[in-house]
């Protein structure tokens, strides 16, 4: 399992847990279709380095060890929550 950062053409970003780039792109497009009525104009998929500064590496390692694919939401007190693509946008 890996952490990916999806950057939309608008600049908005979304974290995705997936096994690879193709799965991350599929999770993102499913999430986008479930939450937006407009056309997806484009996006970029980048793999995040798990030791990237600014990330709580212990919480990230715990989330990666779950081996669950989905949309990642981070809260400093809770760590990572991995949601299905059809979860409401505000869910954490």
N, C-alpha and C positions, 0 to 999 in steps of 0.2 A: 504494500500500500504506500502511496505517495501523496503529498500535498501539492495541489496545483492552484495557481492564481489565474483566473479568467479575467481578461480586461476587454470590456466591450468597446465598440467604436466611440461611444459617448464618453469613455474614460471610467465608467463605473466598474468596480471590481467585485469578484465573488470567489470565495475559497471553495475548492472541491477536493474531496478525498477520492482517489481512484487508483487502479492498478497501472494505468498508462494514459498517454495523451488521448487516444481514441475514446477510451471510456470517459475521461474527464470532459471531452467535447460533447459526448452524448448526454452525460448528466446535465451539463450546462444547457444544452438546447432543449432538453425535456423540462428543466426548471424554468427556462425563459418562456416556453410555450404555455406552461401552467400559470404564469404570473403576468403575462403581457398580452395585449391584443394587437400590438403592432408587429411589423416585420423586423426580424433580426438582421441588422445591416452588416454585421461582421464582428469578429472577436479574435483574441489572441490567447493561446494557452501557454503558460510558462510553469515549469516545475519549480517549486520552492525548495531551497536548500534547508533541510531540517535544523541546521545549526545557524541559520541566518540570524544576525543580531536583531533584537527587537521581539523575537519570538520566545515564548517560554518553552524551552526545549524539553523539559520534563513533561509538561502537559501535552506537547505535541507527540512525543514518543508514546505516551499512554494512548492517545487517540489513534496513532498509526498502528499500534499493537492490536487494536480491536478488529482490524482488517475489515472495516465496513466502508462501503462506497456511499457517497452522497454529498450534499451541500454542507460545508463546514461553517459553523457560527462560533465565534470566540467570545468568551467573557472572562475577564481577569480572575474573578472569584471562582468560576465554575470550570474553566478550561474550555475544551472543544466539545461541542455538541454536533453530531453528524445527523442531518435530517434528510428524509426522502425528498425527491424533487417536487412533490405536490404539497409539501408542508406550507402553511401560510407564511408570508414574507416576514412577519414580525416574530415568529416563533424562535425561541432560543433554548 
